Amino acid sequence: MTPTVRSLLLLLIITTLAPLMATPTRLTLSRSLIIISPFLRSPQLLRKSHPCPLWSSSFAFCLDRRPYKSTSLIKRCKPIALSSSSSSSRCSATTSMASSAEAPSPSMEEIRSGANPLLREFEFPPFDAVEAEHVRPGIRALLQQLESELVELERTVELSWPKLVVPLEKIVDRLQVVWGMVNHLKSVKDSSELRSAIEEVEPEKVKFLLRLGQSKPIYEAFKAIQESPSWSTLTDAQRRIVEGQIKEAVLNGVSLEDEKREQFNKVQQELEKLSRKFEENVLDATKKFEKVIVEKKEVEGLPPTALGLAAQTAVAKGHMDATAEDGPWIITLDAPSFLPVMQHARNRSLREEVYRAYVTRASCGDLDNTPIIDQILKLRLEKAKLLGYNNYAEVSMAMKMATVDKAQELLEKLRSASWGPAVQDMEDLKNFASDQGAQEANDLSHWDINFWSERLRESKYDINEEELRPFFSLPKVMDGLFSLAKMLFQIDIEPADGLAPVWHKDVKFYRVKDFKGEPIAYFYFDPYSRPSEKRAGAWMDEVVARSRALARDGSSARLPIAHMVCNQTPPLGNKPSLMTFREVETVFHEFGHALQHMLTRQDEGLVAGIRGIEWDAVELPSQFMENWCYQRDTLLSIAKHFETGETLPEEVYQKLLAARTFRAGSLSLRQIRFATVDLELHSKYSPGGSESIYDIDRRVAERTQVIPLLPEDRFLCSFSHIFAGGYAAGYYSYKWAEVLSADAFSAFEEAGLDNDKAIKETGHRFRETILALGGGKAPLEVFVEFRGREPSPEALLRHNGLLSAAA
């Protein structure tokens, strides 16, 4: 049975069981990750972080920047000599897009000098030295150098691994690392100067990538390798590289000729520009909103951490006398400010104002993303047609485990199972609000849901998330997380601040060592919100990947480096960063992605770590790690009061467990709405047709939201996952991967979570398969190697309290 058939059978199992569910699946509070395949068809090449699923109370985003693949010219292959070794109010406006001018080529002297930090040889990127002024000359010099290397590769192309794949990897990697530095700084240290520089050179970068991605000599060389007698001598990873290169080359337009190729390239250039502008508008719209409050009664209900942050923001904005107790306070749309208002502010009019501002971000005036969305969808459809597909969803699914039909089938089954419980959730809220004497009880609106949900949760489980913050200080959480990693995977993680340059004083740098004490990886951690310069959400991204071909100083392989980025509440006064339980889950999630990147044993750089893994499966390690937040020993090891050292009481832990599936129907429906709208827009929407994008969103919402959307809801204008990231026609992937991650964690449950010896043995097996093999083997095969069988939805149903209903 082929992996594709097996994956489809898995989905059929899930969708068959879904109608039996009495309660819907729990919404996993996943965040982001990054998949890095060197064979990506989106010209967002080198953009590689992954968004988190949006969860109902946060609407948080993390940015996805997928890399791209590459290849380009034309030359016939030499004879085969294959070797497998390798060394606040609605308005309408259109957004004008600036065009970049053709720029002069840099001199070779500049290329060789290394004065520009982007062109230096380095072990750790010089994040502290890179400025906007370096981007134009640095990227142009790099592109000139890589163009020369590409010409030479195509001139001398041979069917041997060292003379085809290794030089190709070096070209792809060099651009990925350098552009990754620039793009990362734009995400965490944004400025108008940096934006302008990137905007000017981006078309030149995309032009090179298109040329590389459409290289017929390289494409034909890979096809010849696949058809050669030596094919069977290649390793699994090498065969995956060859197969991926061939598939991606076709999706990159390598088979298109003349006018069609020219049009395809124009579409790719424009899509890159539009996606960048989309995310810039979201960031600017988020930064633009500020609500200054001077009356204390208007902030009643906000917890001390939220008041402290609002006062700290006010000080930063020039209100030097602002205090948490007396204000003034400034509310923003950044998650650490926005969420507490939605959950705790008693002032209903404040909740309404902030909510309306949030769901209409980037939908007005110069920041209006509506015309950008329309153009993106139009161009994606045109791209699909050029490649011979019916719609862009089919293009997206070409490199995934699922198909459009099976993804839609899964979403519909889950929607049906979730609807009844979600309706009951709303009735429970209305009844509770009525019992509390709330005037709005019979007319709850969107800005009331999170507020009354939090009150109901507190009443039902006697848990106040804000009161739990003192038990989750960032230092303790990280210590506990690192201890868990040591137990499961036999690694040590130690601070290495000062070893590598960082982009902000709050960034921490860590070294990862194996059981022998040898370094095997490094990572950066940027934990705190900085609304003025840093994008919202959380994500993990690659800095460099493990690679034998790019080893330095006599080592066997270049060591991987990652970075984890979050946006949690920063330290206030003398207190450390005190986290909500959701923020704890976020850190565990991102660390799961980082582990798969850092603990890979794959030496083929093009499929090492998270590179080359099918999009549907890449959330497995991240969602797997979230489960440990509910494991008793792990949670109690990190839940220590930051002042007294008191451990979280056992009864509170039991309440957290009980509350794990609270309002599961409503949360599941929200995720299903996002995923369904995504697929509808990319499979059925006709640009310029009778339905607008908002008509489709409303139509989907009628089946996935218990209360109607606001007429002015423009959530799509800030849906960065699908319009500025890699989740176009792929948002369903979170649900697909939940099956894999829950089943993987169930292996530890079966071993016995209180049996340290068995846990370590299972952790070793998880490391040697899920974390070690990277994209060098099909994910279903990797899973079977770990689990001893194909995936089952049983664990997911059980974790969500649905197993008995399904049975």
C-alpha positions in Angstrom: 0.0 0.0 0.0 1.5 3.3 -1.0 1.9 6.2 1.5 -0.6 8.2 -0.4 -3.2 5.5 -0.2 -2.5 4.9 3.5 -2.8 8.6 4.3 -6.1 8.7 2.5 -7.3 5.7 4.4 -6.3 7.4 7.6 -8.4 10.4 6.7 -11.4 8.1 5.9 -11.1 6.6 9.3 -11.2 10.0 10.9 -14.1 11.2 8.8 -16.1 8.0 9.4 -15.8 8.4 13.2 -16.5 12.1 13.2 -20.3 11.8 12.9 -20.3 9.6 16.0 -18.7 12.3 18.2 -21.0 13.6 20.8 -18.6 16.4 21.5 -16.4 18.2 19.1 -12.6 18.0 19.1 -10.6 20.3 21.3 -9.0 23.2 19.7 -5.3 22.8 20.0 -3.6 26.0 21.1 -0.8 25.5 18.6 1.3 28.3 17.4 3.8 28.3 14.6 6.7 26.5 13.2 8.6 26.6 10.1 8.8 24.1 7.3 11.8 24.6 5.2 11.8 22.7 2.0 14.4 23.8 -0.5 11.8 22.8 -3.1 9.1 25.3 -2.7 6.9 26.5 -5.4 6.0 29.8 -3.8 8.5 32.6 -4.6 8.3 33.5 -1.0 11.4 31.4 -1.1 13.5 31.8 1.9 10.6 32.9 3.9 10.2 30.2 6.3 8.4 30.5 9.5 5.0 29.1 10.2 1.9 30.5 11.6 0.0 29.1 14.5 -3.6 28.2 14.3 -5.8 31.0 15.4 -7.5 30.2 18.6 -10.8 31.7 19.6 -9.7 33.9 22.5 -6.5 35.3 20.9 -6.8 35.6 17.2 -3.0 35.5 17.4 -0.9 35.2 14.3 2.5 34.0 13.7 4.1 34.6 10.4 4.9 32.0 7.9 7.8 32.5 5.5 8.2 29.6 3.3 11.3 29.1 1.4 11.3 28.3 -2.2 13.1 25.9 -4.3 15.3 26.8 -7.2 17.1 25.9 -10.4 17.4 27.4 -14.0 19.2 27.5 -17.5 19.4 24.9 -20.3 22.2 22.4 -21.1 22.2 18.7 -21.9 23.5 16.3 -19.3 26.8 14.5 -19.5 26.9 10.7 -19.4 25.8 9.1 -16.2 28.5 8.6 -13.6 26.3 8.4 -10.5 27.8 8.5 -7.1 25.7 8.4 -3.9 28.4 9.9 -1.7 28.5 13.5 -0.9 30.8 15.7 0.7 -12.3 52.5 13.9 -14.9 53.1 11.0 -15.2 51.4 7.7 -14.0 53.2 4.6 -12.9 52.1 1.2 -9.6 52.7 -0.6 -7.2 51.1 -2.9 -3.6 50.4 -2.1 -1.0 51.5 -4.6 2.0 49.2 -5.0 5.4 50.8 -5.5 7.5 49.3 -8.3 11.2 48.8 -7.9 13.6 50.3 -10.4 16.4 48.4 -12.1 19.6 48.9 -10.1 23.2 48.8 -11.2 25.2 45.7 -10.5 27.6 45.7 -7.6 31.4 45.5 -8.2 33.3 42.2 -7.7 35.5 44.2 -5.3 32.4 44.6 -3.1 31.6 40.9 -3.3 35.2 40.0 -2.3 35.7 42.6 0.4 33.4 41.2 3.0 32.9 44.6 4.5 29.2 44.2 4.2 28.0 41.9 7.1 25.6 40.1 4.8 28.6 38.9 2.7 30.8 37.8 5.5 31.6 34.2 6.3 30.2 33.5 9.7 29.3 30.7 12.1 26.6 32.8 13.7 24.9 35.5 11.7 25.9 39.1 12.6 22.4 40.2 13.5 23.8 43.1 15.5 25.7 44.5 12.6 23.1 44.3 9.8 21.5 47.7 8.9 19.0 48.7 6.2 21.9 50.3 4.3 23.5 46.9 3.9 20.6 45.2 2.2 20.7 46.7 -1.3 24.4 46.3 -2.0 24.7 43.1 0.0 21.8 41.2 -1.7 22.9 42.5 -5.2 26.4 41.4 -4.6 25.3 38.0 -3.4 22.9 37.5 -6.3 25.7 38.3 -8.7 28.0 35.8 -7.1 25.3 33.1 -7.0 24.4 33.8 -10.7 28.0 33.1 -11.6 28.0 29.9 -9.6 24.7 28.8 -11.2 26.1 29.4 -14.7 29.1 27.3 -13.9 26.9 24.5 -12.4 24.8 24.4 -15.5 27.8 24.5 -17.8 29.4 21.5 -16.0 26.3 19.6 -14.8 27.0 15.9 -14.2 24.9 13.1 -12.8 26.9 12.6 -9.7 25.9 13.7 -6.2 29.0 15.8 -5.5 28.8 17.7 -8.8 25.1 18.2 -9.0 23.4 18.2 -5.6 26.2 19.6 -3.4 26.8 22.8 -5.5 23.0 23.2 -5.9 22.6 23.0 -2.1 25.3 25.6 -1.6 23.6 28.0 -3.9 20.2 27.5 -2.4 21.6 27.6 1.2 23.6 30.7 0.8 20.7 32.8 -0.4 18.4 31.2 2.1 20.7 32.1 5.0 21.4 35.6 3.9 17.8 36.5 2.9 16.6 34.7 6.0 18.7 37.2 8.1 17.2 40.2 6.4 13.7 38.8 6.5 14.0 37.9 10.2 15.2 41.4 11.1 12.1 42.7 9.3 9.9 40.5 11.5 11.5 41.4 14.8 13.1 44.8 14.2 11.0 46.4 11.6 11.7 49.9 10.2 10.7 52.0 7.2 14.3 52.0 6.0 14.5 48.2 6.1 11.2 47.8 4.4 12.2 50.2 1.6 15.5 48.3 1.1 13.8 44.9 0.9 11.1 46.2 -1.4 13.8 47.4 -3.8 15.9 44.3 -4.1 13.1 41.7 -3.6 12.2 41.6 -7.4 15.8 40.9 -8.2 15.9 38.1 -5.6 12.7 36.6 -7.0 14.0 36.9 -10.6 17.1 34.8 -9.6 14.9 32.2 -7.8 12.6 31.9 -10.8 15.6 31.3 -13.0 17.0 28.8 -10.6 13.7 27.1 -10.2 13.2 26.7 -14.0 16.7 25.4 -14.8 16.2 22.8 -17.5 19.7 21.3 -17.3 19.3 20.7 -13.5 15.8 19.4 -14.0 16.8 17.1 -16.7 19.8 15.9 -14.6 17.5 14.9 -11.8 15.2 13.1 -14.2 18.1 11.2 -15.6 19.2 10.2 -12.1 15.7 8.9 -11.4 15.7 6.9 -14.6 19.3 5.6 -14.2 20.3 2.0 -13.1 22.0 3.6 -10.1 18.7 4.9 -8.7 18.4 1.9 -6.4 21.8 2.6 -4.8 20.7 6.0 -3.5 19.6 6.4 0.1 16.0 7.2 1.1 17.0 10.8 1.7 18.7 11.2 -1.7 15.7 9.7 -3.5 13.4 12.1 -1.7 15.6 15.0 -2.8 15.5 13.9 -6.4 11.8 13.3 -6.4 11.2 16.6 -4.7 13.3 18.5 -7.1 11.5 17.1 -10.1 8.0 17.7 -8.7 8.9 21.2 -7.5 10.5 22.1 -10.8 7.3 21.3 -12.6 5.4 23.5 -10.1 7.9 26.2 -10.6 7.0 26.3 -14.3 10.0 24.5 -15.7 7.8 22.9 -18.4 6.4 26.2 -19.5 7.7 27.8 -22.7 8.0 31.4 -24.1 5.0 33.5 -23.3 3.5 31.2 -20.7 6.8 31.1 -18.8 7.1 34.9 -19.0 3.6 35.3 -17.7 4.2 32.7 -14.9 7.3 34.7 -13.8 5.4 38.0 -13.8 2.7 36.3 -11.6 5.3 35.1 -9.2 7.0 38.5 -8.9 3.7 40.2 -8.3 2.5 37.6 -5.7 5.7 38.1 -3.7 5.2 41.9 -3.7 1.6 41.6 -2.8 2.2 39.2 0.1 4.9 41.4 1.5 2.6 44.5 1.3 -0.3 42.5 2.9 1.8 41.7 6.0 3.2 45.2 6.2 -0.4 46.6 6.2 -1.4 44.2 9.0 1.6 45.3 11.1 1.0 48.9 10.5 -2.8 48.7 11.2 -2.0 46.8 14.4 0.4 49.5 15.5 -1.8 52.3 14.5 -4.6 51.7 17.0 -4.0 53.2 20.5 -6.7 53.7 23.1 -5.7 56.1 25.8 -7.7 55.7 29.0 -7.5 58.1 32.0 -10.5 57.1 34.0 -9.9 54.2 36.4 -13.5 52.9 36.1 -13.0 52.3 32.4 -10.3 49.6 33.1 -12.2 47.8 35.9 -11.6 44.1 35.8 -8.3 44.2 34.0 -5.7 42.2 35.9 -2.6 43.8 37.4 -0.4 42.4 34.6 -2.5 44.0 31.9 -2.7 47.3 33.8 1.1 47.3 34.3 1.7 46.6 30.6 -0.8 49.4 29.6 1.0 51.8 31.9 4.3 50.7 30.6 3.1 51.3 27.0 1.9 54.8 28.1 5.3 55.7 29.5 6.9 54.6 26.2 4.5 56.8 24.4 5.4 59.9 26.4 3.1 59.7 29.4 6.0 59.7 31.8 3.9 59.7 35.0 1.8 56.7 34.1 1.4 54.0 36.7 -0.4 50.7 36.8 -2.6 52.0 39.7 -3.5 55.4 38.4 -2.9 55.4 34.7 -3.0 56.7 32.1 -3.2 53.4 30.3 -2.8 52.7 26.6 -4.6 49.7 25.1 -3.2 48.3 21.8 -4.2 45.5 19.4 -1.1 43.5 20.3 -2.1 40.2 21.9 -0.8 40.8 25.5 -2.9 44.0 25.5 -5.8 42.9 23.4 -6.6 39.6 25.0 -7.0 40.8 28.6 -9.5 43.4 27.5 -11.5 40.7 25.7 -11.4 38.4 28.7 -11.5 40.7 31.7 -12.7 44.2 31.0 -16.0 44.9 32.7 -16.5 47.9 30.5 -18.5 46.4 27.6 -18.2 49.5 25.4 -14.4 49.2 25.7 -14.5 45.5 24.7 -16.7 46.4 21.7 -14.5 49.2 20.6 -11.3 47.1 20.8 -13.0 44.1 19.1 -14.3 46.1 16.2 -10.9 47.6 15.7 -9.3 44.2 15.7 -11.6 42.6 13.2 -11.4 45.6 10.8 -7.6 45.9 10.9 -6.0 46.6 7.5 -9.4 47.1 5.8 -9.5 50.9 5.5 -7.7 53.7 3.8 -4.1 53.3 2.7 -3.8 50.1 4.6 -6.8 48.4 3.0 -5.9 44.8 2.2 -9.1 44.1 0.3 -7.7 44.9 -3.2 -4.5 43.0 -2.3 -6.5 39.9 -1.4 -8.5 40.1 -4.6 -5.4 40.4 -6.7 -3.6 37.6 -4.8 -6.5 35.2 -5.4 -6.7 36.3 -9.1 -3.0 35.7 -9.6 -3.0 32.4 -7.7 -5.8 31.1 -10.0 -3.9 32.3 -13.0 -0.8 30.5 -11.8 -2.8 27.3 -11.3 -4.2 27.5 -14.8 -0.8 28.0 -16.3 0.4 24.9 -14.6 -2.6 22.9 -15.8 -4.6 22.8 -12.6 -8.2 23.7 -12.1 -7.6 25.9 -9.1 -4.8 26.9 -6.6 -6.0 24.4 -4.0 -4.9 21.6 -6.3 -1.5 23.3 -6.7 -1.2 23.5 -2.9 -2.2 19.9 -2.4 0.3 18.6 -5.0 3.0 18.5 -2.3 0.8 17.4 0.6 -0.5 14.2 2.0 -4.2 15.1 1.6 -6.3 16.0 -1.4 -8.8 18.9 -1.7 -11.8 16.5 -1.4 -10.4 14.6 1.6 -9.5 17.9 3.4 -13.0 19.3 2.8 -14.6 16.0 3.8 -12.7 16.0 7.1 -13.7 19.6 7.8 -17.4 18.9 7.1 -17.4 15.9 9.4 -15.8 17.8 12.2 -18.2 20.7 11.6 -21.2 18.5 11.9 -19.8 17.0 15.1 -19.0 20.4 16.6 -22.2 22.3 15.8 -24.5 20.9 18.5 -22.0 21.3 21.3 -21.2 24.8 20.1 -24.8 25.7 20.3 -24.9 24.3 23.8 -21.9 26.3 24.7 -23.7 29.5 23.7 -26.8 28.5 25.7 -24.6 27.9 28.7 -23.0 31.4 28.3 -26.4 33.0 28.0 -27.8 31.2 31.1 -24.7 32.0 33.1 -24.7 35.7 32.1 -28.4 35.9 32.9 -27.8 34.4 36.4 -25.2 37.1 36.9 -27.7 39.8 36.1 -26.0 40.8 32.9 -28.2 43.1 30.7 -26.7 41.7 27.5 -27.4 38.0 28.5 -30.1 37.6 25.8 -28.1 39.4 23.2 -24.5 38.3 23.6 -22.2 39.7 20.9 -18.7 38.8 19.8 -17.1 41.1 22.3 -19.0 39.4 25.1 -18.1 35.8 24.4 -14.5 35.7 25.8 -15.5 37.8 28.8 -18.4 35.6 29.9 -16.5 32.4 28.9 -13.7 33.4 31.2 -16.3 34.1 34.0 -18.0 30.7 33.4 -14.7 28.9 33.3 -13.7 30.5 36.6 -17.0 29.5 38.1 -17.1 26.0 36.8 -13.5 25.0 37.4 -12.5 27.7 40.0 -9.6 28.6 37.8 -8.6 32.2 37.1 -5.9 32.3 34.4 -4.5 35.6 35.6 -4.2 34.4 39.2 -2.1 31.5 37.8 0.4 33.8 36.2 2.7 34.0 39.3 3.1 30.2 39.1 4.4 30.4 35.5 7.5 32.6 35.4 9.5 32.4 32.2 12.7 31.3 33.9 11.0 28.4 35.7 9.1 27.4 32.6 12.3 27.2 30.5 14.1 25.3 33.2 11.3 22.7 33.3 11.1 22.5 29.5 14.8 21.9 29.3 14.7 19.2 32.0 11.9 17.5 30.1 14.0 17.5 26.9 16.9 16.0 28.8 14.8 13.2 30.2 13.1 12.4 26.9 15.9 13.0 24.4 19.2 12.8 26.4 20.3 16.4 25.6 21.5 19.3 27.8 20.6 22.9 27.0 22.8 25.6 28.5 22.9 29.4 28.2 25.5 30.6 25.7 24.8 34.3 25.8 27.6 36.3 24.3 28.7 33.5 21.9 26.5 34.8 19.1 25.4 38.4 18.2 21.7 39.1 18.9 19.2 41.6 17.5 17.8 42.8 20.9 19.0 42.8 24.4 16.1 40.5 25.5 17.2 37.7 23.1 18.7 34.7 24.8 21.1 32.3 23.1 21.4 28.6 24.0 23.7 25.7 23.2 22.3 22.1 22.8 24.7 19.3 23.8 24.4 15.5 23.5 24.9 13.0 26.3 28.7 13.1 25.7 28.7 16.9 26.2 29.4 17.7 22.5 27.5 20.6 20.9 24.9 19.5 18.4 22.8 22.6 17.8 22.1 26.2 18.9 19.0 28.4 19.2 17.9 32.0 19.9 14.9 32.8 22.0 13.1 36.2 21.6 10.2 36.0 24.1 8.6 39.4 24.6 6.2 41.6 22.7 7.5 44.7 21.1 4.5 46.2 19.2 6.5 49.1 17.7 8.8 46.8 15.7 7.9 43.2 16.1 5.2 41.1 14.4 2.5 39.5 16.5 2.2 35.8 17.1 4.8 33.1 17.7 7.0 31.2 15.4 10.1 29.0 15.1 12.4 29.6 12.1 15.6 28.1 10.7 18.8 30.1 10.8 21.0 27.4 9.3 20.3 23.7 8.8 22.4 20.7 9.5 24.5 19.8 6.4 27.4 17.6 5.6 28.1 19.5 2.4 28.4 22.8 4.3 30.6 21.5 7.2 33.3 23.8 8.4 36.8 23.3 10.0 37.0 19.6 9.5 33.7 18.8 11.2 31.4 16.1 9.9 28.5 18.4 9.4 27.4 22.0 9.9 25.4 22.2 13.1 21.8 23.5 12.9 20.7 26.8 14.4 17.2 27.9 15.1 15.3 30.8 16.6 12.1 30.8 18.6 10.0 34.0 18.7 7.1 34.7 21.0 5.1 37.7 22.0 4.3 37.3 25.6 4.1 39.9 28.4 7.5 41.3 29.2 8.9 41.6 32.8 7.1 44.4 34.7 9.1 46.2 37.3 11.0 43.7 39.4 8.9 40.8 38.3 9.9 38.3 35.7 7.7 37.6 32.7 4.7 35.9 34.2 2.9 33.7 31.7 -0.6 32.6 31.1 -1.0 28.8 30.6 -1.7 29.4 26.9 1.7 31.2 26.7 3.3 28.1 28.3 1.7 25.9 25.7 3.0 28.3 23.0 6.6 27.9 24.2 6.3 24.2 24.3 4.8 24.2 20.8 7.6 26.3 19.3 10.2 24.2 21.1 8.8 21.1 19.5 9.5 22.6 16.1 12.9 23.6 17.2 13.7 20.1 18.4 12.9 18.6 15.0 15.2 21.1 13.4 18.0 20.7 16.0 18.0 17.0 16.7 18.0 15.8 13.1 20.6 13.2 12.2 20.0 13.8 8.5 23.2 15.0 6.8 21.7 15.8 3.5 21.1 19.5 4.0 18.2 19.7 1.5 16.0 17.4 3.7 17.6 17.9 7.1 15.4 18.8 10.1 12.1 20.3 9.1 13.1 20.7 5.4 11.2 18.7 2.9 8.5 17.5 5.3 5.0 17.4 3.9 3.0 20.4 5.2 0.3 18.2 6.7 2.8 16.4 9.0 5.1 19.2 10.1 3.0 20.1 13.1 3.5 16.7 14.7 6.4 17.5 17.0 5.0 20.9 18.0 1.6 19.6 18.9 3.2 16.6 20.5 5.1 18.8 22.9 2.0 20.6 24.0 0.6 17.4 25.5 3.4 17.5 28.1 2.0 20.7 29.6 -0.8 18.6 31.0 1.4 15.8 32.2 1.5 16.0 36.0 5.3 15.8 36.7 6.1 18.2 33.9 3.5 20.8 34.8 4.3 20.7 38.6 8.0 21.0 37.8 7.5 24.4 36.0 4.6 25.7 38.1 6.4 27.3 41.0 5.3 30.6 42.5 7.9 33.2 41.5 8.1 34.8 45.0 7.4 31.9 47.4 8.6 28.9 45.4 5.3 27.2 46.2 4.3 24.5 43.8 1.0 24.7 42.0 -1.5 22.9 44.3 -2.6 19.5 43.2 -6.3 20.5 43.2 -5.5 23.3 40.8 -3.7 20.9 38.5 -6.7 18.6 38.5 -8.9 21.6 37.6 -6.6 22.5 34.7 -7.0 18.9 33.4 -10.8 19.1 33.8 -10.9 22.4 31.9 -8.8 21.1 29.0 -11.9 20.6 26.8 -13.9 23.6 28.0 -16.0 25.0 25.1 -14.4 22.5 22.7 -17.3 22.8 20.3 -17.0 26.5 19.9 -13.2 26.5 19.6 -13.3 23.7 17.0 -15.9 25.6 14.9 -13.7 28.6 14.8 -10.8 26.7 13.5 -13.0 25.0 11.0 -14.2 28.4 9.8 -10.7 29.5 9.0 -9.8 26.2 7.3 -13.0 26.1 5.3 -12.8 29.7 4.1 -9.2 29.1 3.1 -10.2 26.1 0.9 -13.3 27.9 -0.5 -11.3 30.9 -1.6 -8.7 28.8 -3.3 -11.0 26.2 -4.9 -14.4 27.8 -5.6 -14.0 31.5 -5.5 -14.2 33.3 -8.9 -12.3 36.7 -8.8 -14.7 39.3 -10.2 -17.7 37.0 -9.9 -21.0 37.5 -8.2 -19.6 36.7 -4.7 -17.1 38.8 -2.9 -14.5 37.4 -0.5 -16.6 38.7 2.3 -19.7 37.0 0.9 -17.9 33.7 1.0 -16.7 34.3 4.6 -20.2 35.1 5.7 -21.6 32.1 3.9 -19.0 29.8 5.6 -19.7 31.6 8.9 -23.4 30.7 8.7 -22.4 27.1 9.0 -19.4 27.5 11.4 -20.4 30.4 13.8 -23.3 30.2 16.2 -23.8 33.9 16.1 -23.6 35.9 12.8 -20.5 37.8 11.8 -20.6 41.6 12.2 -21.5 43.2 8.8 -18.2 45.1 9.0 -16.1 42.0 10.0 -13.0 42.1 7.8 -11.0 39.3 9.5 -9.7 38.2 6.1 -7.8 41.5 5.8 -5.5 40.3 8.6 -5.5 36.5 7.8 -1.7 36.5 7.3 -1.6 32.7 7.3 -3.0 32.4 3.9 -2.3 35.7 2.3 1.3 36.4 3.6 2.3 32.9 4.6 2.5 29.3 3.5 -1.0 28.1 4.5 -2.9 29.0 1.4 -5.2 26.0 0.9 -3.3 24.4 3.8 -4.9 25.6 7.0 -6.6 22.3 7.4 -3.2 20.8 8.1 -3.4 21.6 11.8 -6.3 19.1 12.2 -4.6 16.5 10.0 -1.4 16.7 12.1 -3.4 16.5 15.4 -4.1 12.9 14.6 -0.4 12.1 14.2 0.7 14.1 17.3 -2.0 12.7 19.6 -1.2 9.1 18.5 2.5 9.7 19.0 1.9 11.0 22.6 -0.3 8.0 23.3 2.9 5.8 22.9 4.2 7.5 26.0 0.9 7.0 27.8 1.0 3.3 26.9 4.5 3.1 28.2 3.4 4.7 31.5 3.9 8.4 32.2 5.1 7.5 35.7 7.6 4.9 34.4 10.8 6.9 33.9 12.7 4.0 32.3 9.9 3.3 29.7 9.5 7.0 29.0 13.2 7.4 28.3 13.1 4.4 26.0 10.1 5.7 24.1 11.7 9.2 24.0 14.8 7.7 22.4 12.7 6.0 19.8 10.8 9.3 19.1 14.1 11.1 18.7 15.6 8.5 16.4 12.6 8.6 14.1 10.3 11.7 14.2 13.0 14.1 15.2 16.0 12.5 13.5 14.9 11.6 10.0 13.7 15.0 8.8 12.3 15.2 5.3 14.6 12.3 4.2 11.7 9.8 4.5 8.0 10.1 3.9 6.3 11.2 7.1 3.9 8.2 7.2 6.8 5.8 6.9 8.6 7.7 9.7 5.5 7.5 11.9 5.2 3.7 11.3 8.8 3.3 12.2 8.2 5.0 15.5 4.8 3.7 16.4 5.0 0.2 14.8 1.7 0.8 13.0 -0.2 3.3 11.0 -1.8 6.3 12.7 -5.1 5.9 14.5 -7.6 8.7 15.5 -8.3 6.9 18.8 -5.8 9.0 20.9 -7.2 12.3 19.5 -10.7 11.2 20.3 -9.7 10.2 23.8 -7.7 13.4 24.5 -10.8 15.4 23.6 -13.1 13.3 25.7 -14.8 11.8 22.6 -13.7 8.2 22.6 -16.7 6.8 24.4 -19.0 8.7 22.1 -17.2 7.4 19.0 -17.2 3.9 20.3 
